Amino acid sequence: MINTTTLNTSGFIKTSFSDTKDMTYLLITIKERELWNKYIHASKICDFYHSWYYHSLEKNEEPFLFVYCQGDCFIAFPLLKRKINNSEYYDCTSVYGYAGPVSNVEFSLLDVQMVENFREAFLSFLKKEKFVSVFSRLHPIINQDLLLSCFGGLHDNGKTVVIDLQIPLEEQRKRYRRQYRQKIRQLREKGYCIKEASTKEEIERFVKIYNENMARVKAGLFYHFDEYYFFNMLNAVDFESGILLLCDGDEITSGACVTYSNNIMQLHLAATNNAYLQEGPMKLLIDEAAILGRRKGIHYLHLGGGVGGHQDSLFEFKSGFSNTLLDFKTWRFIANIEVYNQLVEQCSTCREFNTGFFPLYREQKSIDQII
């Protein structure tokens, strides 16, 4: 049914269905910025996690955008290609954060036949390019599970917290825990004030605080980011971003790297100065971030969830700002079960089959593949 031809620029394939002339898929590499952005910007809803620029910050793996087209409709799926050591095979993962597929049609309105054709095209691609498995974190605000349910492999990873900025401000604050409202009022009375980092020194100070926080909670290297990463985030052209700082005089008490994209504001990375942990300044910073989001016409301030999607102390903290909880899912799909099992058998460190780790054959069990 499927005829294939090779694309000269990427090493991937472009496949056309011989029985329907207007159905095609193509693979867009990170070198094809304009084409990548063409599809992402045309999507019904997307976030900065899908952008070319954010994927261009990936230094270890090979980003690509799988695009399935049928008539005037498309489904675009950004992923990272990884070589499986000591084999001829590859697997896919997603960038840090909430990515997953997007489309110029709401997933709930996609034609059943198009979903089936997308599935067949994607499976053909995985087989042709020797992909063993696919792992992707899904975006809680985009109903991507409606599309990926046709494959199987959807995994519940708990909840994330979102603040609805479309309701009146006072109604929003009524949804805060009473202790949060009291603390926010106290911090304002003490003179704590919000500002956006505008100098190299301020950004460097925030990065130092952030990584000190990660060291304090014993976070893996996956959660550590250097100055290069943050400066590149602030220089993004595909989306707006900034670093908010809550200050006590000249001291930075807490900070957050935030992004704005498609009516979604993300509290991307945040940290509190170790010297101010008892003061709890992050509560006021989040309240101020919500005010800033409203000024920009943002609909949702997404706070995210707990570490690894767990309902831990971090989730407990975030849920004190809103009772609006979203489902956080990951997609864990085995494309070649025979090779997958062979790789697992060859891996001396993956004898426990119920750890939640995916894919099991990856020897280094880092947190980014547990969630």
Buried (B, 14 or more C-beta within 10 A) or exposed (E): EEEEEEEEEBEBBBBBBEEEEEBBBBBBBBEBBEBBBBBBBEBEBBBBBBBBBBBBBEEEBBBBBBBBBBEEBBBBBBBBBBEBEEBEBBBBBBBBBBBBBBBBBEBEEBEEEBBEBBBBBBBBBBEEBBBBBBBBBBBBBBBBBBBBEEBEBBBEBBBBBBBBBEEEEEEBBEBBEEEBBEBBEBBEEEEBBBBEBEEEEBBBBBBBBBBBBBEEEEBBEEBEBEBEBBEBBBEBEBBBBBBBBBBBEEEBBBBBBBBBBBBBBBBBBBBBBEEBBEBBBBBBBBBBBBEBBBEEEBBBBBBBBBBBBBEEEBBEBBBBBBEBBBEBBBBBBBBBEEBBEBBBEEBEEBEEEEEBBBBBBBEEBEBBBBB
